[in-house]
């Protein structure tokens, strides 16, 4: 379907809110979409809150400090012209397609903030965002030598959660399942992992040279797939070991007389991805933990699942990692996983506060907190309304990374999360077709309640109970249902019947409590998945407000026992005009600023000019705005002032309803300096009248303004 690009007028609007649950892009398969009538809004939702969790840099230094500097992730439509990137001195270093979307990985060595702003306002761009850095969640590490008989004294999680009881009573199920992890690497030589590898060798986002004690890693680099791991130790440098420890908790071989047992100790094939790497001195190497590395690994995993694993099977992926900021690319990948029954089990974080970290706070994941041997929340474990369950995460013993028989203690929500991932794997050995919605429901409904009765933000629904969860799976009947829906709640944003991309859409509970946010896709769809059934509020942010009497930006909708995806239409109907300053034959060094005013002619003798916006993203600019039918507008063009000097000179101007490439509207000839056919037009009252879809050559002299007036037809 043809789509309209919504170019945000202000950069911060394009990077607007997400909250403790962030939305999924289009996704989970099911019955045909079902549109339901919206309920009437019974109170004022005009100021419903949002939570700003996306990184919005205010300076180049912010990007240097907080991101994988120089790299941007860009989702594009087919109409996007890559000349925008090359004209800005940047290069496309990788590209991929996923779930109907196209993505570019873009690199520029300097002035990255200006490029980010330019791309977020370029035609055909759904979003552009910095490549953020994630970190692994771990705390304290202790070395020790253990063997299997010491499980009773050292592996308290085996007893307190009912894991031992579950294995004795129900055993491991008959089905072979797949469990994935994205982390720092794995000591493939460790004695606990001999039987966990199948056709999937494990993949690394880093090339490896050398062996244990002298290992170097190099980011595989943009444009390259992850490399297959050989049978050596891929987690041996100082500062590493996190991934090996996590892996042991999930699926260390049981009943082998060695060390510990994993929560899913048999019948599991391991799908491992290395996306963090340290050098010989324990310092992170370039690309370690970047969004492109972490979620590129996730995307590779889903592709592998689609190509090699039964489509009815669910695959859990352990993500004991996170960061402070949300990412639209991460949301897209998590959705791609859910669509294909890959569900993320993620650590809540180790800040010790009630805060949102990501991916834990995204909608559609299973977020895990940490408890200790006394069934108490550990002081470092993050709290929040996004928390699903808790699990042992303090002084956890598991496989070590420096020898084949090493065992170490670690603490963190990173250690609690693989316990839940292993539990999901064990559940799947009894029924590999459990849906993500049913898995989340069983984990929560069988957990031992801790803290305040029912759900609370410190423990979620409680500390997991392995025996109760496995019993629930075994006794599950076809008529049993989950309060989480397998269908999507979707907003369909259109203007004049055409899908609008990149419109922020917010989801709230019927009480007004913020749940999640998303961006509309190329087809105008914004989706929310793995939601509890109930009543919700959807609100759009199309140019900041409802601009038509026939449209309503806030709708209340029932999402109870849906029979398919529930689609709520936000149908706008007004013309979107692009305001473009483009090159002509004489343009060299001109840098324009665009201003827009609405004309009030109620007093013809003294017309008023209502300021709407100013815009400056590149040397020559393009912005868009819904100019209302039957209204007159004035566009002001002036030169950008740099270090006290106006960057004046030649330019061309065009007002168009098309979604254009500015280079296709280049003016035909240069003008004599300081002289163009539209002068004098230096004030709003003297604005030169122009017509849509025509290109005009013009000239800026110093800090003067050129003003242009346009009338929008009433019909």
FIVODREN-109169 format. One record per residue (C-alpha): residue in one letter; x, y, z. Coordinates in nm, 3 decimals, decimal comma. Layout:
N
A X Y Z
...
This chain:
715
X 0,000 0,000 0,000
X 0,115 0,351 -0,075
X 0,194 0,538 0,243
X 0,240 0,894 0,361
X 0,549 0,984 0,563
X 0,478 1,185 0,878
X 0,783 1,406 0,918
X 0,791 1,527 1,278
X 0,805 1,903 1,303
X 1,017 1,888 1,613
X 1,287 1,627 1,652
X 1,174 1,539 2,005
X 0,832 1,449 1,874
X 0,982 1,188 1,643
X 1,155 1,030 1,941
X 0,860 1,047 2,172
X 0,748 0,824 2,449
X 0,756 0,471 2,559
X 0,701 0,352 2,908
X 0,708 0,050 3,123
X 0,562 -0,142 2,834
X 0,667 -0,053 2,482
X 0,466 -0,164 2,184
X 0,527 -0,422 1,921
X 0,520 -0,355 1,552
X 0,274 -0,551 1,334
X 0,280 -0,908 1,406
X 0,130 -1,206 1,572
X -0,052 -1,423 1,325
X -0,415 -1,509 1,392
X -0,764 -1,479 1,256
X -0,858 -1,191 1,027
X -0,867 -0,853 1,195
X -1,181 -0,763 1,386
X -1,288 -0,401 1,419
X -1,491 -0,327 1,732
X -1,693 -0,015 1,815
X -1,509 0,228 2,037
X -1,659 0,315 2,373
X -1,740 0,672 2,459
X -1,475 0,860 2,653
X -1,624 0,936 2,994
X -1,360 1,184 3,111
X -1,101 1,418 2,966
X -0,810 1,229 2,812
X -0,656 1,533 2,647
X -0,357 1,537 2,879
X -0,292 1,166 2,921
X 0,069 1,121 3,026
X 0,351 0,950 2,844
X 0,697 0,848 2,957
X 0,997 0,962 2,756
X 1,246 0,676 2,746
X 1,401 0,718 2,404
X 1,742 0,881 2,388
X 1,712 1,239 2,261
X 2,063 1,384 2,232
X 2,105 1,756 2,284
X 2,462 1,773 2,163
X 2,729 1,585 1,972
X 2,896 1,509 2,304
X 2,580 1,332 2,421
X 2,614 1,095 2,126
X 2,984 1,041 2,195
X 2,915 0,962 2,561
X 2,605 0,743 2,530
X 2,612 0,562 2,194
X 2,814 0,353 1,955
X 2,928 0,683 1,811
X 2,905 0,738 1,439
X 2,641 0,469 1,376
X 2,268 0,514 1,315
X 1,990 0,261 1,258
X 1,737 0,379 0,998
X 1,407 0,220 0,896
X 1,304 0,330 0,548
X 1,023 0,308 0,298
X 1,069 0,217 -0,068
X 1,047 0,586 -0,159
X 1,358 0,680 0,040
X 1,645 0,825 -0,165
X 1,984 0,716 -0,031
X 2,132 1,029 -0,188
X 2,020 1,203 0,134
X 2,280 0,994 0,317
X 2,565 1,039 0,071
X 2,497 1,413 0,039
X 2,547 1,436 0,416
X 2,888 1,268 0,391
X 2,765 0,940 0,540
X 2,769 0,585 0,407
X 2,535 0,287 0,426
X 2,743 0,006 0,573
X 2,473 -0,259 0,613
X 2,114 -0,323 0,519
X 1,850 -0,581 0,605
X 1,484 -0,663 0,562
X 1,262 -0,783 0,844
X 0,890 -0,833 0,883
X 0,811 -0,614 0,582
X 1,046 -0,334 0,693
X 1,375 -0,222 0,538
X 1,666 -0,114 0,757
X 1,995 0,066 0,696
X 2,300 0,081 0,921
X 2,458 0,419 0,853
X 2,802 0,549 0,953
X 2,937 0,903 0,971
X 3,255 1,003 1,151
X 3,146 1,349 1,268
X 2,842 1,580 1,288
X 2,626 1,278 1,360
X 2,360 1,479 1,544
X 2,290 1,687 1,234
X 2,263 1,370 1,024
X 2,025 1,217 1,280
X 1,797 1,520 1,260
X 1,816 1,528 0,882
X 1,720 1,162 0,847
X 1,435 1,181 1,096
X 1,279 1,448 0,875
X 1,364 1,306 0,534
X 1,091 1,167 0,307
X 1,073 0,789 0,321
X 1,230 0,753 0,668
X 1,011 0,584 0,931
X 1,269 0,651 1,202
X 1,640 0,706 1,254
X 1,802 0,647 1,592
X 2,151 0,621 1,741
X 2,305 0,277 1,789
X 2,286 0,257 2,168
X 2,513 0,054 2,397
X 2,369 -0,221 2,618
X 2,538 -0,371 2,921
X 2,529 -0,708 3,096
X 2,367 -0,720 3,438
X 2,590 -0,886 3,695
X 2,720 -0,803 4,040
X 2,957 -1,004 4,261
X 3,174 -1,298 4,153
X 3,340 -1,561 4,376
X 3,553 -1,860 4,271
X 3,503 -2,207 4,415
X 3,560 -2,572 4,325
X 3,244 -2,782 4,338
X 3,118 -3,115 4,222
X 2,773 -3,258 4,173
X 2,731 -3,399 4,528
X 2,761 -3,044 4,666
X 2,442 -2,940 4,489
X 2,257 -2,982 4,819
X 2,474 -2,728 4,998
X 2,560 -2,485 4,717
X 2,275 -2,469 4,469
X 1,994 -2,340 4,692
X 1,783 -2,248 4,391
X 1,744 -2,620 4,321
X 1,546 -2,659 4,642
X 1,373 -2,329 4,714
X 1,197 -2,316 4,376
X 1,082 -2,678 4,366
X 1,322 -2,762 4,082
X 1,441 -3,079 4,255
X 1,083 -3,182 4,324
X 0,984 -3,118 3,963
X 1,270 -3,326 3,822
X 1,199 -3,612 4,061
X 0,823 -3,606 4,007
X 0,786 -3,516 3,641
X 1,135 -3,536 3,496
X 1,235 -3,370 3,172
X 0,964 -3,397 2,906
X 0,986 -3,619 2,601
X 1,027 -3,341 2,346
X 1,356 -3,197 2,222
X 1,343 -2,818 2,246
X 1,553 -2,516 2,160
X 1,675 -2,247 2,402
X 1,866 -1,934 2,299
X 2,089 -1,682 2,475
X 2,237 -1,348 2,367
X 2,534 -1,263 2,589
X 2,914 -1,236 2,625
X 3,009 -1,575 2,484
X 3,040 -1,927 2,614
X 3,318 -2,159 2,725
X 3,228 -2,435 2,481
X 3,492 -2,660 2,636
X 3,321 -2,668 2,977
X 3,228 -3,013 3,106
X 2,863 -2,915 3,156
X 2,795 -2,836 2,790
X 2,904 -3,149 2,606
X 2,564 -3,246 2,468
X 2,386 -2,915 2,415
X 2,502 -2,822 2,065
X 2,324 -2,930 1,752
X 2,338 -2,802 1,396
X 2,348 -2,447 1,535
X 2,715 -2,395 1,631
X 2,659 -2,067 1,813
X 2,733 -1,738 1,643
X 2,948 -1,440 1,732
X 2,933 -1,078 1,624
X 3,311 -1,076 1,669
X 3,590 -1,251 1,481
X 3,823 -1,433 1,717
X 4,199 -1,481 1,695
X 4,420 -1,658 1,947
X 4,330 -1,894 2,228
X 4,253 -1,873 2,599
X 4,494 -1,634 2,767
X 4,563 -1,438 2,448
X 4,237 -1,380 2,261
X 4,156 -1,083 2,039
X 3,806 -0,997 1,914
X 3,714 -0,774 1,621
X 3,358 -0,664 1,545
X 3,255 -0,853 1,232
X 3,160 -0,515 1,099
X 2,867 -0,378 0,913
X 2,763 -0,581 0,612
X 2,881 -0,912 0,757
X 2,682 -1,192 0,917
X 2,786 -1,325 1,257
X 3,060 -1,586 1,244
X 3,006 -1,948 1,347
X 3,182 -2,043 1,671
X 3,426 -2,332 1,673
X 3,453 -2,567 1,971
X 3,690 -2,350 2,175
X 3,637 -2,106 2,460
X 3,460 -1,789 2,339
X 3,432 -1,628 2,681
X 3,781 -1,638 2,831
X 3,910 -1,280 2,852
X 3,912 -1,075 3,174
X 3,570 -0,923 3,228
X 3,397 -1,202 3,038
X 3,240 -1,519 3,180
X 2,890 -1,376 3,210
X 2,754 -1,581 2,919
X 2,907 -1,905 3,043
X 2,757 -1,859 3,389
X 2,414 -1,779 3,243
X 2,435 -2,087 3,020
X 2,510 -2,319 3,310
X 2,202 -2,203 3,498
X 1,984 -2,270 3,193
X 2,102 -2,613 3,081
X 2,408 -2,752 3,257
X 2,385 -3,126 3,209
X 2,214 -3,296 3,502
X 2,292 -3,619 3,678
X 2,645 -3,637 3,539
X 2,828 -3,628 3,870
X 2,980 -3,291 3,781
X 2,922 -2,948 3,929
X 2,561 -2,829 3,905
X 2,245 -2,900 3,715
X 2,066 -2,661 3,484
X 1,695 -2,591 3,516
X 1,647 -2,770 3,183
X 1,920 -3,034 3,214
X 1,836 -3,248 2,912
X 1,657 -3,257 2,577
X 1,758 -2,900 2,493
X 1,958 -2,775 2,196
X 2,139 -2,448 2,264
X 2,134 -2,150 2,028
X 2,398 -1,908 2,155
X 2,496 -1,560 2,031
X 2,798 -1,358 2,139
X 2,730 -0,985 2,117
X 2,961 -0,859 2,396
X 3,340 -0,889 2,384
X 3,633 -0,770 2,596
X 3,998 -0,751 2,499
X 4,292 -0,909 2,684
X 4,284 -0,622 2,936
X 3,914 -0,648 3,012
X 3,813 -0,346 2,805
X 3,513 -0,355 2,575
X 3,599 -0,380 2,206
X 3,433 -0,166 1,942
X 3,074 -0,272 1,879
X 3,039 -0,465 2,204
X 2,682 -0,445 2,332
X 2,566 -0,216 2,054
X 2,200 -0,228 1,956
X 2,302 -0,349 1,612
X 2,504 -0,635 1,765
X 2,243 -0,736 2,025
X 1,930 -0,712 1,814
X 2,108 -0,815 1,496
X 2,183 -1,138 1,683
X 1,817 -1,162 1,784
X 1,710 -1,115 1,424
X 1,956 -1,385 1,310
X 1,808 -1,617 1,574
X 1,453 -1,562 1,448
X 1,564 -1,618 1,089
X 1,728 -1,944 1,200
X 1,414 -2,049 1,383
X 1,195 -1,979 1,080
X 1,426 -2,180 0,852
X 1,508 -2,475 1,078
X 1,260 -2,523 1,365
X 0,896 -2,632 1,365
X 0,681 -2,321 1,331
X 0,452 -2,447 1,610
X 0,740 -2,462 1,860
X 0,825 -2,171 2,088
X 1,189 -2,072 2,150
X 1,279 -1,867 2,461
X 1,578 -1,633 2,432
X 1,764 -1,524 2,745
X 1,864 -1,157 2,754
X 2,050 -1,080 3,078
X 2,132 -0,734 2,948
X 1,988 -0,391 2,898
X 2,027 -0,016 2,893
X 1,860 0,307 2,997
X 1,699 0,394 2,663
X 1,438 0,239 2,437
X 1,492 0,164 2,068
X 1,239 0,142 1,788
X 1,464 -0,108 1,611
X 1,466 -0,327 1,924
X 1,085 -0,309 1,937
X 1,066 -0,418 1,573
X 1,295 -0,717 1,637
X 1,109 -0,827 1,952
X 0,788 -0,818 1,751
X 0,948 -1,019 1,472
X 1,035 -1,278 1,734
X 0,684 -1,291 1,880
X 0,533 -1,329 1,536
X 0,748 -1,640 1,497
X 0,710 -1,770 1,857
X 1,046 -1,647 1,987
X 0,988 -1,487 2,327
X 1,244 -1,281 2,518
X 1,308 -1,351 2,888
X 1,491 -1,043 3,017
X 1,661 -0,909 3,328
X 1,497 -0,618 3,508
X 1,833 -0,456 3,588
X 2,056 -0,399 3,889
X 2,004 -0,033 3,977
X 1,798 -0,113 4,286
X 1,527 0,139 4,199
X 1,173 0,141 4,063
X 1,271 0,235 3,710
X 1,234 0,120 3,353
X 1,533 -0,036 3,182
X 1,520 -0,189 2,836
X 1,443 -0,447 2,705
X 1,278 -0,535 3,040
X 1,020 -0,256 3,008
X 0,912 -0,338 2,652
X 0,565 -0,475 2,595
X 0,580 -0,841 2,487
X 0,871 -0,969 2,699
X 0,894 -1,159 3,029
X 1,079 -0,936 3,278
X 1,253 -1,102 3,575
X 1,359 -0,972 3,917
X 1,601 -1,131 4,165
X 1,547 -1,295 4,505
X 1,784 -1,453 4,756
X 1,789 -1,774 4,959
X 1,543 -1,627 5,209
X 1,291 -1,554 4,933
X 1,347 -1,182 4,971
X 1,391 -0,929 4,693
X 1,762 -0,858 4,655
X 1,857 -0,497 4,715
X 1,995 -0,444 4,362
X 1,693 -0,583 4,176
X 1,491 -0,319 3,986
X 1,120 -0,288 4,056
X 0,839 -0,172 3,830
X 0,495 -0,238 3,689
X 0,653 -0,424 3,398
X 0,793 -0,699 3,623
X 0,651 -1,044 3,551
X 0,812 -1,282 3,803
X 1,122 -1,318 4,021
X 1,377 -1,597 4,062
X 1,694 -1,670 4,264
X 1,968 -1,427 4,162
X 2,196 -1,390 4,464
X 2,512 -1,598 4,512
X 2,425 -1,830 4,225
X 2,673 -2,104 4,141
X 2,724 -2,201 3,779
X 2,984 -2,279 3,513
X 3,304 -2,072 3,496
X 3,484 -1,943 3,191
X 3,854 -2,009 3,253
X 3,868 -2,391 3,272
X 3,669 -2,698 3,171
X 3,580 -2,773 3,535
X 3,555 -2,426 3,689
X 3,247 -2,320 3,889
X 3,188 -1,967 4,020
X 2,931 -1,766 4,212
X 2,769 -1,457 4,063
X 2,482 -1,232 4,167
X 2,246 -1,015 3,966
X 1,918 -1,011 3,783
X 2,134 -1,162 3,509
X 2,150 -1,476 3,721
X 1,776 -1,478 3,798
X 1,675 -1,446 3,433
X 1,838 -1,769 3,304
X 1,660 -1,959 3,581
X 1,329 -1,850 3,429
X 1,456 -1,914 3,076
X 1,555 -2,265 3,180
X 1,213 -2,314 3,338
X 1,046 -2,209 3,012
X 1,266 -2,462 2,832
X 1,169 -2,734 3,081
X 0,800 -2,649 3,032
X 0,846 -2,679 2,657
X 0,997 -3,030 2,687
X 0,650 -3,131 2,806
X 0,465 -2,924 2,545
X 0,681 -2,742 2,286
X 0,377 -2,571 2,131
X 0,296 -2,355 2,434
X 0,238 -2,000 2,311
X 0,424 -1,700 2,459
X 0,090 -1,586 2,607
X 0,031 -1,920 2,782
X 0,393 -1,941 2,900
X 0,370 -1,600 3,064
X 0,038 -1,689 3,223
X 0,163 -2,019 3,369
X 0,480 -1,860 3,508
X 0,279 -1,588 3,682
X -0,018 -1,795 3,799
X 0,198 -2,070 3,954
X 0,457 -1,842 4,120
X 0,477 -1,833 4,499
X 0,331 -1,500 4,603
X 0,583 -1,278 4,781
X 0,555 -0,925 4,911
X 0,211 -0,765 4,894
X -0,074 -1,005 4,801
X -0,112 -1,055 4,428
X 0,097 -0,852 4,188
X 0,344 -0,603 4,332
X 0,621 -0,405 4,172
X 0,901 -0,566 4,377
X 0,835 -0,934 4,294
X 0,594 -0,919 4,001
X 0,352 -1,209 4,048
X 0,596 -1,383 4,281
X 0,900 -1,611 4,284
X 0,870 -1,888 4,024
X 0,770 -2,236 4,140
X 0,912 -2,495 3,901
X 0,710 -2,790 4,027
X 0,382 -2,599 4,012
X 0,460 -2,468 3,663
X 0,540 -2,814 3,524
X 0,230 -2,959 3,687
X 0,023 -2,686 3,522
X 0,170 -2,768 3,182
X 0,106 -3,141 3,220
X -0,254 -3,081 3,328
X -0,325 -2,816 3,066
X -0,639 -2,882 2,862
X -0,734 -2,740 2,520
X -1,007 -2,532 2,682
X -0,767 -2,353 2,917
X -0,696 -1,994 2,823
X -0,455 -1,719 2,918
X -0,549 -1,367 3,028
X -0,284 -1,254 2,780
X -0,414 -1,242 2,426
X -0,235 -1,395 2,131
X -0,392 -1,127 1,913
X -0,291 -0,767 1,856
X -0,454 -0,439 1,942
X -0,378 -0,216 1,644
X -0,418 0,149 1,549
X -0,466 0,211 1,178
X -0,358 0,568 1,102
X -0,462 0,704 0,763
X -0,491 1,039 0,595
X -0,725 1,060 0,298
X -0,737 0,680 0,298
X -0,360 0,633 0,277
X -0,153 0,480 0,555
X 0,066 0,727 0,744
X 0,409 0,615 0,867
X 0,594 0,725 1,181
X 0,296 0,859 1,377
X 0,340 0,806 1,755
X 0,055 0,603 1,905
X 0,010 0,567 2,281
X -0,166 0,292 2,472
X -0,323 0,341 2,816
X -0,532 0,135 3,051
X -0,893 0,251 3,083
X -0,793 0,421 3,409
X -0,551 0,646 3,222
X -0,237 0,456 3,333
X 0,027 0,462 3,060
X 0,110 0,121 2,910
X 0,313 0,155 2,592
X 0,389 0,349 2,276
X 0,466 0,264 1,918
X 0,516 0,419 1,576
X 0,290 0,350 1,283
X 0,454 0,139 1,015
X 0,477 0,203 0,642
X 0,117 0,086 0,606
X -0,006 0,309 0,892
X -0,038 0,027 1,147
X 0,089 0,050 1,506
X 0,049 -0,272 1,705
X 0,052 -0,382 2,068
X 0,093 -0,751 2,154
X 0,095 -0,991 2,450
X -0,158 -0,765 2,625
X -0,392 -0,866 2,904
X -0,750 -0,858 2,787
X -0,951 -0,557 2,899
X -1,043 -0,202 2,801
X -0,774 0,028 2,667
X -0,731 0,382 2,541
X -0,547 0,458 2,218
X -0,421 0,807 2,140
X -0,246 0,929 1,827
X -0,004 1,218 1,796
X -0,045 1,325 1,435
X 0,119 1,669 1,415
X 0,057 1,701 1,787
X -0,322 1,722 1,790
X -0,644 1,647 1,609
X -0,650 1,884 1,313
X -0,987 1,789 1,169
X -1,336 1,815 1,318
X -1,410 1,473 1,169
X -1,123 1,293 1,344
X -1,065 1,200 1,707
X -0,713 1,139 1,838
X -0,835 0,947 2,148
X -1,048 0,631 2,141
X -1,149 0,381 2,407
X -1,173 0,023 2,285
X -1,273 -0,315 2,425
X -1,006 -0,584 2,400
X -1,197 -0,865 2,569
X -1,193 -1,220 2,431
X -1,091 -1,103 2,082
X -1,140 -1,349 1,797
X -0,869 -1,187 1,590
X -0,655 -0,874 1,578
X -0,858 -0,571 1,691
X -0,810 -0,273 1,460
X -0,905 0,083 1,557
X -0,914 0,337 1,275
X -0,775 0,688 1,311
X -0,888 0,837 0,981
X -0,768 1,190 0,911
X -0,855 1,391 0,604
X -0,649 1,700 0,532
X -0,384 1,787 0,273
X -0,021 1,753 0,376
X 0,205 2,003 0,205
X 0,581 1,977 0,176
X 0,772 2,304 0,207
X 1,100 2,264 0,025
X 1,409 2,477 -0,026
X 1,617 2,315 -0,299
X 1,924 2,392 -0,507
X 1,947 2,591 -0,826
X 2,244 2,640 -1,054
X 2,385 2,918 -0,839
X 2,345 2,755 -0,497
X 2,675 2,726 -0,312
X 2,685 2,742 0,065
X 2,330 2,863 0,116
X 2,172 2,744 0,443
X 1,803 2,823 0,489
X 1,564 2,839 0,785
X 1,192 2,788 0,717
X 0,914 2,958 0,914
X 0,540 2,902 0,874
X 0,253 3,138 0,968
X -0,127 3,113 0,943
X -0,293 3,425 0,802
X -0,593 3,580 0,978
X -0,768 3,819 0,736
X -1,068 3,890 0,958
X -0,952 4,253 0,958
X -0,835 4,305 0,598
X -0,670 4,634 0,687
X -0,458 4,470 0,956
X -0,404 4,102 0,878
X -0,254 3,894 1,159
X 0,009 3,628 1,116
X 0,000 3,337 1,364
X 0,338 3,169 1,403
X 0,322 2,789 1,362
X 0,676 2,657 1,333
X 1,036 2,715 1,235
X 1,251 2,447 1,084
X 1,621 2,396 1,010
X 1,772 2,052 0,966
X 2,018 2,075 0,677
X 2,167 2,340 0,454
X 1,856 2,327 0,237
X 1,547 2,196 0,406
X 1,221 2,015 0,367
X 0,939 2,001 0,619
X 0,569 1,930 0,596
X 0,251 2,043 0,764
X -0,124 1,986 0,726
X -0,229 2,316 0,570
X -0,601 2,353 0,629
X -0,844 2,381 0,339
X -0,968 2,733 0,273
X -0,684 2,892 0,475
X -0,400 3,122 0,368
X -0,043 3,076 0,492
X 0,280 3,268 0,477
X 0,618 3,094 0,451
X 0,924 3,287 0,564
X 1,274 3,193 0,441
X 1,587 3,340 0,598
X 1,954 3,250 0,611
X 2,103 3,045 0,893
X 2,357 3,252 1,085
X 2,683 3,070 1,163
X 2,942 3,239 1,386
X 2,776 3,574 1,318
X 2,773 3,532 0,939
X 2,452 3,460 0,746
X 2,487 3,169 0,501
X 2,294 3,354 0,232
X 2,277 3,308 -0,145
X 2,075 3,132 -0,411
X 1,800 2,875 -0,346
X 1,478 2,747 -0,499
X 1,143 2,712 -0,319
X 0,853 2,477 -0,386
X 0,527 2,394 -0,203
X 0,402 2,048 -0,297
X 0,149 1,784 -0,191
X 0,385 1,518 -0,323
X 0,626 1,331 -0,095
X 0,921 1,445 -0,299
X 1,292 1,414 -0,345
X 1,409 1,778 -0,324
X 1,677 1,716 -0,587
X 1,403 1,653 -0,844
X 1,287 2,013 -0,805
X 1,615 2,189 -0,875
X 1,569 2,541 -1,007
X 1,660 2,595 -1,371
X 1,895 2,892 -1,351
X 2,096 3,111 -1,117
X 1,985 3,466 -1,047
X 2,180 3,788 -1,046
X 2,303 3,843 -0,690
X 2,049 4,029 -0,481
X 1,790 4,036 -0,756
X 1,494 3,804 -0,807
X 1,151 3,849 -0,963
X 0,967 3,820 -0,629
X 1,124 4,116 -0,450
X 1,023 4,311 -0,252
X 0,890 4,038 -0,023
X 1,078 4,119 0,297
X 0,773 4,137 0,530
X 0,468 3,916 0,587
X 0,242 4,184 0,443
X 0,453 4,201 0,125
X 0,462 3,821 0,078
X 0,489 3,712 -0,283
X 0,194 3,493 -0,390
X 0,304 3,150 -0,513
X 0,120 2,845 -0,640
X 0,156 2,482 -0,533
X 0,358 2,242 -0,750
X 0,573 2,517 -0,902
X 0,942 2,588 -0,842
X 1,064 2,945 -0,787
X 1,424 3,066 -0,796
X 1,516 3,311 -0,522
X 1,803 3,484 -0,347
X 1,877 3,570 0,017
X 2,090 3,875 0,086
X 2,239 3,886 0,433
X 1,989 3,838 0,715
X 1,684 3,943 0,513
X 1,359 3,743 0,497
X 1,180 3,628 0,185
X 0,808 3,577 0,248
X 0,568 3,378 0,028
X 0,189 3,350 0,051
X -0,013 3,048 -0,053
X -0,391 2,987 -0,055
X -0,518 2,634 0,011
X -0,829 2,549 -0,190
X -1,146 2,496 0,013
X -1,221 2,165 -0,160
